[in-house]
């Protein structure tokens, strides 16, 4: 006669079969996590919702991925993938974006997302999301689909910083959040005090609407800092 009061759905060893049944007293459920303005005791993937960002890196650490996911009831409804590093990562991102949308976060965690950096970012975001560490943890109802793309701004381009320097010749600003750097301004001590840039996203948007290339370029050139006070202005790519 079995000593078990609960029939196991799995095969038990002889030692376990002989054991006397001891009733389970503690009935602790999962700790509640913050999700889109409410507290949720998650037991299923479908209990998980939230929008969050995170980064991942490839094994040789030659490139990185910033991943933004908007998850509703366990399903990835929106994905934004931004990469920096090797040229192949951009193509990997294109494939990964198609793979991610429509999957549950558990499926996505166990999918080949083509690039190591994207896979690592997915792992890190999974941890954030299931532990309630999302950006929308305390935002009632979360954010609508499309919120991730708003991070790109009106030009719909990633905010990139590309700065190069040598001990011999100093620093060169090549690209900043504002746009592609055309010139950097130096003061009397040859120190950078500002720069001139063109917002490529806005420029291309104007060209697509029919504005001439020259006019679109000129209308989207701006300055930052004390560029107008510079005693010397140089092209960071040529001078």
Secondary structure, 3 states (H helix, E strand, C coil): CCCCCCCCCCCCCHHHHHCCCCCCCCCCCCCCEEECCEEECCCCHHHCCEEEEEEEECCCCCCEEEEEEEEECCEEEEEEEEEECCCHHHHHHHHHHHHHCCCEHHHHHCCCCCCHHHHHHHHHHHHHHHCCCCCCCCCCCCCCCCHHHHCCCCCCCCCCCEEEEECCCEEEEEEECCEEEEEEEECCCCCEEEEEEECHHHHHHHHHCCCCHHHHHHHCEEEEECHHHCCEEECCCCC
